[in-house]
């Protein structure tokens, strides 16, 4: 057992040394999942959301609701620079770790918001040969005319290590392939010990089904450790006791503190952004919504900083104490709630014995069916000051391996924190025995909720921006109920083979100037004539 001691400022030098010697440079190419209200950025190294080197206008850190970000492929969607003050980043990065052991030799491959281990090799997923081969439309932005996806049947092959982005929707018509998500982003990478990972992220814009992202993650023992798709020397081998973990740095309170000088993704040191509650539904001291019991969900939400005289639950904007730039831009209303989000991660499926949705492949089952096998958390104190497992504070890959399976500094069964704080938490799955060619799979959901869900007449949903501007802090806690409701809908979407009630098609709107210098808005009635594929005959046009 190792003493639970955070690395402190003495760890800064270690971080810099290991960052230069052990960790690879972060990639530039990424894709943004933006079809629903919950937005996330994905890369072919396994990282998700913000990174230590992120600019806030470039990446989506589980933004809820999503708001315009302006770099790389996203410039194809939106006009840049309209409103920069509603970027509701609720996370400072999500990673994926893989743990293997061969005799007395341990290996940990880390896709991490701070750094990646240098054994991570990006790969391009071959959608044309996968189950998605017939999905996708060559969508173009109505604003810029640029292509917004990078795969559809007949699309040119990618030449750079970029995630695949499929748009299964179009302007003016329903999509025949309606048993799939509207937007899919697929990232792929491989590791030193020949384990190749494929991650498929799905989102919808349909009302009632736009508050979650479903991730399907496949780990295959290919023996390829350099990304060329071919087994390398000495590989593949029989892997026993393989674990993998979703490692996450949720920070919903930070969504509401940027106007108080907290503008850097890893600016943890101010107490005002260390006031979140973390809860896991299966912990012995869980005191959250009873409906979460048995769902194995970890979730985080903003609380009230007790050392502050004012109640800052939901972090209302205070123009009297804000940076002048935020006041002068006038984009935020005094009292407007900014950190009102409830954000959580939960499993949807990990049992291959009854099959996975829309998947006929064969998968290995974990040795125990109680998954995730380990759920842990570690406190964060500052940018270079954390208990979060790292090679800098655990010294070896064996220690890292043990830390995530209940044999390290934290217990296998861990109580939830007893105070508001900032934590990294993990969901660890396994162990799996993977012979050459075998693979494992899990399906999880990122889910979000807010008090706007029940704030309208008769408890109906209300526009989240309008609700937030009202500044009703007493309704922030209703986000927990909304989170539970949205998790149920994510589970329904998965269990129903992704065949959801279709929403009306998008309408392409064009803005131009008429001969009098006025703005002229035009659109087509094509959507009204598009038949809903869930119905036949005249009924298909009456929906």
C-alpha positions in Angstrom: 0.0 0.0 0.0 1.2 3.5 -0.8 0.5 6.5 1.4 -2.2 8.8 0.0 -0.2 11.9 -0.5 -0.6 14.4 -3.3 2.4 15.4 -5.3 2.4 19.1 -4.5 4.6 21.7 -6.1 7.6 19.5 -5.9 5.9 17.4 -8.6 6.1 20.3 -11.1 9.7 19.4 -12.1 8.8 15.7 -12.4 5.8 16.6 -14.6 8.0 18.6 -16.9 10.7 15.9 -17.1 8.2 13.1 -17.8 6.2 15.3 -20.2 9.4 15.6 -22.3 10.7 12.1 -22.0 7.7 9.9 -21.7 4.7 11.6 -23.2 4.0 12.2 -26.9 3.0 15.5 -28.5 -0.8 16.0 -28.6 -2.3 15.7 -32.1 -3.9 18.6 -34.0 -6.7 16.8 -35.9 -10.0 16.3 -34.1 -13.7 16.2 -34.7 -16.6 17.7 -32.7 -19.8 15.8 -31.9 -22.4 18.6 -31.9 -25.7 17.2 -33.1 -27.3 17.1 -29.7 -27.2 19.6 -26.8 -24.2 17.8 -25.2 -21.0 18.5 -27.2 -17.7 16.8 -27.1 -14.4 16.7 -29.1 -12.7 13.5 -30.1 -9.3 12.6 -31.4 -7.5 9.5 -32.7 -5.4 9.2 -29.6 -8.3 8.4 -27.2 -8.5 11.8 -25.6 -11.9 13.5 -25.4 -12.8 17.1 -24.8 -10.4 19.6 -23.5 -6.7 19.1 -23.1 -4.0 20.8 -21.1 -3.1 22.8 -24.2 -6.6 23.5 -25.3 -8.0 27.0 -26.2 -11.5 27.4 -24.9 -12.8 28.4 -28.4 -11.2 25.3 -30.0 -12.5 22.2 -28.2 -15.8 21.1 -26.6 -15.3 19.9 -23.0 -18.7 18.2 -22.6 -20.4 21.5 -23.2 -24.0 21.6 -22.1 -25.6 23.1 -23.9 -23.2 23.4 -26.8 -22.1 26.8 -28.0 -20.1 27.9 -31.0 -16.4 27.0 -30.9 -14.2 28.2 -33.7 -11.4 26.1 -34.8 -10.5 23.3 -37.3 -13.5 21.5 -38.7 -16.0 23.4 -36.7 -15.5 26.6 -38.7 -17.5 24.9 -41.4 -20.6 25.0 -39.3 -21.0 28.4 -37.7 -20.1 32.0 -38.1 -17.3 32.6 -35.6 -17.1 35.3 -32.9 -20.7 36.0 -32.1 -20.9 35.2 -28.4 -17.9 33.9 -26.5 -19.4 34.0 -23.0 -21.8 31.0 -23.1 -19.2 28.3 -23.5 -20.5 25.9 -20.9 -17.5 23.6 -20.6 -18.3 21.1 -17.8 -15.2 19.0 -18.0 -11.5 19.6 -18.3 -10.9 16.4 -20.3 -11.7 12.7 -20.4 -9.2 10.0 -21.0 -9.0 6.2 -21.7 -6.3 4.0 -20.0 -5.5 0.4 -20.8 -3.7 -1.9 -18.3 -2.0 -5.2 -19.3 0.2 -7.6 -17.4 2.5 -10.4 -18.8 4.1 -12.3 -16.0 5.9 -9.7 -13.9 5.8 -7.1 -16.7 3.2 -4.3 -16.6 2.2 -1.9 -19.3 -0.1 1.1 -19.0 -1.2 3.0 -22.1 -2.6 6.4 -21.3 -4.8 8.7 -23.4 -5.0 11.5 -21.0 -6.1 15.2 -21.0 -2.7 16.2 -19.7 -0.5 13.9 -21.7 -0.5 10.8 -23.8 2.1 8.0 -23.3 4.3 7.7 -26.4 3.1 4.3 -27.3 -0.2 5.7 -28.6 -0.4 5.5 -32.4 -3.3 7.1 -34.3 -5.2 5.2 -36.9 -7.8 5.9 -39.5 -11.0 3.9 -39.1 -12.0 2.2 -42.4 -15.7 3.1 -42.5 -16.1 1.8 -46.0 -15.4 -1.7 -44.8 -17.3 -1.4 -41.5 -20.9 -1.6 -40.6 -21.3 2.1 -41.3 -20.4 1.6 -45.0 -23.9 2.6 -46.2 -24.4 5.5 -43.7 -23.9 9.2 -44.2 -24.7 12.1 -46.4 -22.4 14.7 -47.9 -23.8 17.5 -45.8 -22.8 21.1 -46.5 -23.1 24.1 -44.3 -25.9 26.4 -45.3 -23.7 29.3 -44.0 -20.4 28.5 -45.8 -21.2 25.8 -48.3 -18.3 23.7 -46.9 -18.6 19.9 -46.5 -19.2 19.2 -42.8 -18.8 15.4 -42.6 -15.8 13.4 -43.9 -17.4 10.0 -44.6 -20.4 9.0 -46.7 -20.7 6.3 -49.4 -18.2 7.3 -52.1 -16.4 9.9 -50.0 -12.7 10.3 -50.7 -10.4 8.4 -48.4 -8.8 10.3 -45.6 -5.1 10.8 -45.8 -4.5 12.2 -42.3 -5.1 10.6 -38.9 -8.4 12.2 -38.4 -11.5 10.7 -36.7 -14.3 9.7 -39.0 -17.4 11.9 -38.9 -20.7 10.6 -40.3 -23.8 12.8 -40.7 -26.8 10.6 -41.0 -29.2 13.5 -41.6 -29.9 16.0 -44.3 -31.8 19.2 -45.1 -35.3 18.7 -46.3 -35.7 15.0 -46.0 -35.9 12.1 -43.5 -33.1 9.6 -43.6 -33.9 6.0 -44.6 -31.2 4.7 -42.2 -33.2 5.8 -39.2 -32.0 3.0 -36.9 -28.8 4.9 -36.4 -27.7 8.1 -34.7 -27.8 11.3 -36.6 -24.1 12.0 -36.0 -21.3 9.4 -35.4 -17.7 10.1 -34.8 -15.3 7.2 -34.8 -11.8 7.4 -33.5 -9.2 4.6 -33.5 -5.7 4.1 -32.0 -3.4 1.3 -31.0 -0.9 0.6 -28.2 2.5 -0.9 -27.4 1.2 -4.3 -26.5 -0.9 -4.6 -29.7 -4.3 -3.7 -28.3 -6.2 -1.6 -30.8 -9.1 0.5 -29.7 -12.1 1.7 -31.7 -14.5 4.3 -30.1 -17.8 5.2 -31.7 -19.6 8.2 -30.4 -23.3 8.8 -31.2 -25.7 11.7 -30.8 -29.1 12.8 -31.9 -30.9 16.2 -32.1 -34.4 14.7 -31.5 -36.3 16.3 -28.6 -36.0 14.1 -25.5 -33.0 12.3 -27.0 -30.5 15.2 -27.3 -29.1 15.2 -23.8 -26.7 12.3 -24.0 -23.8 10.8 -26.0 -23.5 7.1 -26.4 -19.9 5.6 -26.6 -19.2 2.2 -27.9 -15.6 1.1 -27.2 -14.0 -2.0 -28.7 -10.6 -3.3 -27.6 -9.1 -5.9 -30.0 -5.9 -7.9 -29.6 -4.5 -7.3 -33.1 -0.8 -7.3 -32.3 -0.3 -4.0 -34.2 1.6 -1.5 -32.1 2.5 1.1 -34.7 -0.8 1.8 -36.5 -0.1 0.1 -39.8 -2.7 -2.6 -39.2 -0.2 -5.5 -39.3 1.0 -7.5 -36.3 4.5 -6.5 -35.1 7.5 -8.5 -33.9 6.6 -10.8 -31.0 2.9 -9.9 -31.2 0.1 -10.7 -30.7 0.4 -12.5 -27.4 -2.2 -13.9 -25.0 -3.2 -11.1 -22.7 -4.5 -12.1 -19.3 -6.2 -9.8 -16.8 -6.6 -6.8 -19.1 -8.4 -3.8 -17.6 -9.4 -0.5 -19.2 -10.6 2.7 -17.6 -12.5 5.8 -18.4 -10.6 8.5 -16.5 -12.4 11.9 -16.2 -12.0 15.4 -14.9 -15.5 16.8 -14.7 -15.7 20.4 -13.5 -19.2 21.9 -13.9 -18.5 24.7 -11.5 -15.8 25.9 -13.9 -18.4 26.6 -16.5 -19.6 29.5 -14.4 -16.3 31.0 -13.2 -14.5 32.2 -16.3 -15.8 35.7 -15.8 -13.9 35.7 -12.4 -10.5 35.5 -14.1 -10.6 31.6 -14.2 -9.9 31.4 -17.9 -7.4 28.5 -18.2 -8.6 24.9 -18.5 -6.4 23.8 -15.6 -6.8 26.8 -13.3 -7.8 24.8 -10.3 -6.2 26.7 -7.5 -8.9 29.2 -6.7 -11.4 27.8 -4.1 -14.3 29.2 -6.0 -13.9 26.5 -8.6 -13.3 23.7 -6.1 -16.9 23.5 -4.9 -18.4 20.5 -6.9 -20.0 17.4 -5.5 -19.0 14.1 -6.9 -21.3 11.1 -6.3 -21.3 7.4 -7.4 -24.7 5.7 -7.1 -23.3 2.4 -5.7 -21.1 3.9 -2.9 -22.2 3.0 0.6 -22.7 6.6 1.6 -24.6 7.6 -1.6 -27.2 10.2 -0.7 -28.3 11.3 -4.1 -31.5 10.5 -6.0 -32.8 7.0 -5.1 -33.6 6.4 -8.7 -29.9 6.2 -9.5 -29.3 3.1 -7.3 -28.3 0.2 -9.5 -27.5 2.5 -12.5 -23.7 2.6 -11.6 -23.6 6.3 -12.5 -20.9 8.8 -11.4 -22.1 12.4 -11.7 -20.8 15.8 -10.7 -22.6 19.1 -10.1 -21.8 22.6 -8.7 -22.6 23.5 -5.1 -22.4 26.5 -2.8 -19.0 27.5 -1.6 -19.5 27.8 2.1 -16.7 30.3 2.6 -18.5 32.8 0.4 -21.1 35.1 1.9 -23.3 34.8 -1.1 -24.9 31.6 -2.4 -23.1 30.7 -5.6 -25.0 27.6 -6.4 -25.3 27.5 -10.2 -22.8 30.3 -10.3 -24.9 33.4 -11.1 -23.1 36.1 -13.1 -22.3 39.0 -10.9 -21.6 42.1 -13.0 -20.3 44.0 -10.0 -17.4 41.6 -9.5 -16.8 40.4 -13.1 -13.9 41.2 -15.4 -14.6 44.4 -17.4 -14.5 42.5 -20.7 -17.5 40.4 -19.7 -19.5 43.4 -18.5 -18.7 45.4 -21.6 -19.6 42.7 -24.0 -23.1 42.6 -22.5 -23.6 38.9 -23.4 -24.4 37.8 -19.8 -27.3 39.0 -17.7 -26.7 39.9 -14.0 -27.8 36.9 -12.0 -27.8 34.5 -15.0 -26.9 31.0 -14.0 -23.9 29.5 -15.7 -22.8 26.4 -13.8 -26.3 24.7 -13.6 -25.3 21.4 -15.2 -25.5 17.9 -13.9 -23.1 15.7 -15.8 -22.7 11.9 -15.5 -21.2 8.7 -16.9 -22.9 5.3 -16.7 -22.7 1.9 -18.4 -25.4 0.8 -20.8 -24.1 -2.6 -21.8 -21.0 -4.7 -21.1 -22.4 -8.3 -21.3 -21.7 -10.0 -24.7 -23.7 -13.1 -23.9 -26.9 -11.6 -25.1 -25.3 -9.5 -27.9 -24.7 -5.8 -28.4 -27.0 -3.5 -30.3 -26.7 -3.6 -34.1 -23.5 -5.7 -33.8 -23.1 -9.4 -34.9 -19.4 -9.7 -33.9 -18.2 -12.0 -31.1 -16.8 -10.6 -27.9 -15.1 -11.9 -24.8 -16.9 -11.5 -21.5 -15.2 -10.0 -18.5 -14.3 -12.6 -15.8 -16.8 -11.0 -13.4 -20.2 -9.6 -14.6 -20.4 -6.9 -12.0 -19.1 -4.0 -14.1 -17.5 -1.5 -13.9 -15.3 -3.6 -11.6 -13.8 -0.6 -9.8 -15.0 3.0 -9.5 -12.5 5.4 -7.8 -11.8 9.1 -7.3 -8.8 11.2 -6.5 -8.8 14.8 -5.3 -7.3 17.7 -7.4 -5.9 20.7 -5.6 -4.2 22.8 -8.4 -2.8 22.6 -11.8 0.3 20.7 -10.7 -1.1 19.5 -7.4 -3.2 16.3 -7.4 -3.7 12.8 -6.1 -4.8 11.6 -9.5 -2.6 8.6 -10.5 0.3 9.4 -12.7 3.7 8.0 -13.4 5.0 11.1 -11.5 3.4 10.1 -8.2 3.3 6.3 -8.5 6.7 5.8 -10.0 6.0 2.6 -12.0 3.4 1.0 -14.3 2.9 -1.8 -11.8 1.8 0.8 -9.2 -0.5 2.4 -11.8 -2.0 -1.0 -12.6 -2.6 -1.8 -9.0 -4.1 1.7 -8.3 -7.0 1.0 -10.6 -7.9 -2.5 -9.4 -8.1 -1.8 -5.7 -4.6 -2.8 -4.7 -3.1 0.7 -4.5 -3.6 3.8 -2.4 -7.4 3.9 -2.7 -9.7 1.1 -1.5 -11.4 -1.2 -4.0 -14.8 0.0 -2.5 -14.6 3.7 -2.0 -17.0 6.0 -0.3 -18.1 9.2 -2.0 -16.3 12.4 -0.9 -17.7 14.0 2.3 -17.1 17.6 1.1 -17.2 19.7 -1.9 -14.0 19.5 -3.9 -12.6 18.8 -7.4 -11.9 15.2 -8.3 -10.7 12.9 -11.1 -12.9 9.8 -11.2 -12.5 6.5 -13.1 -14.7 3.6 -14.2 -12.5 0.5 -14.7 -13.7 -2.5 -16.6 -12.2 -6.0 -16.5 -10.4 -8.3 -16.1 -10.5 -9.7 -19.6 -8.4 -12.5 -21.1 -7.8 -11.7 -24.8 -6.2 -14.2 -27.1 -4.9 -13.0 -30.4 -7.8 -11.8 -32.6 -10.2 -11.6 -29.6 -11.9 -8.4 -28.5 -14.0 -6.9 -25.7 -16.6 -4.2 -25.8 -18.4 -1.9 -23.5 -21.1 0.7 -24.1 -21.4 3.8 -21.9 -23.3 7.1 -21.9 -22.3 10.6 -21.1 -25.5 12.2 -19.8 -26.5 15.8 -18.9 -29.4 17.5 -17.2 -30.5 20.9 -15.9 -33.4 22.4 -14.0 -34.8 23.8 -17.2 -36.2 20.4 -17.9 -39.2 21.0 -15.5 -39.3 24.8 -15.4 -42.0 25.4 -18.0 -45.8 25.4 -17.6 -47.0 22.3 -15.8 -43.4 21.0 -15.3 -42.7 21.0 -19.1 -39.2 21.7 -20.5 -38.1 25.3 -20.9 -35.5 26.9 -23.2 -32.3 26.5 -21.2 -31.0 29.9 -22.0 -34.2 31.7 -21.1 -34.4 29.6 -17.8 -30.7 30.4 -16.9 -31.3 34.1 -17.4 -34.0 34.0 -14.8 -31.4 33.1 -12.2 -33.7 30.8 -10.2 -31.2 29.0 -8.0 -33.9 27.0 -6.2 -34.5 25.1 -9.5 -30.8 24.1 -10.1 -31.2 20.9 -8.0 -33.9 19.7 -10.5 -31.1 18.9 -12.8 -30.5 15.7 -10.9 -34.0 14.5 -11.8 -33.4 15.5 -15.4 -30.1 13.6 -15.4 -32.0 10.5 -14.3 -34.6 10.9 -17.0 -32.0 11.4 -19.7 -30.1 8.3 -18.6 -33.3 6.3 -19.0 -33.7 7.7 -22.5 -30.2 6.8 -23.4 -30.8 3.3 -22.2 -34.0 3.2 -24.2 -32.2 4.4 -27.3 -29.6 1.7 -27.0 -32.1 -1.1 -26.1 -34.3 -0.1 -29.0 -31.5 -0.6 -31.5 -31.1 3.2 -32.0 -34.5 3.3 -33.7 -36.0 6.5 -32.2 -39.2 8.4 -33.1 -38.0 10.6 -36.0 -37.9 14.3 -35.7 -38.8 16.5 -38.6 -36.0 17.1 -41.1 -33.7 20.1 -40.9 -34.7 23.1 -43.0 -31.9 24.9 -44.8 -32.3 28.7 -44.3 -30.5 31.2 -46.5 -30.0 34.9 -45.7 -29.3 37.4 -48.5 -30.0 41.1 -49.3 -32.9 42.2 -51.5 -32.9 45.1 -53.9 -33.9 47.5 -51.0 -30.9 46.5 -48.9 -33.1 44.4 -46.5 -32.2 41.0 -45.2 -34.1 38.4 -47.2 -34.6 35.0 -45.5 -35.6 32.1 -47.8 -36.1 28.4 -47.3 -37.6 25.4 -49.2 -40.8 23.5 -48.3 -39.1 20.3 -49.3 -39.2 19.1 -45.7 -43.0 19.2 -45.6 -43.1 16.8 -48.5 -40.6 14.3 -47.1 -42.3 11.0 -46.0 -41.5 9.8 -42.5 -39.9 6.3 -42.9 -41.7 5.1 -39.7 -45.1 5.4 -41.6 -46.6 4.5 -44.9 -48.9 6.0 -47.4 -50.7 9.3 -46.7 -49.9 8.9 -43.0 -46.2 9.3 -43.7 -46.9 12.9 -44.9 -49.2 13.8 -42.0 -46.6 13.5 -39.2 
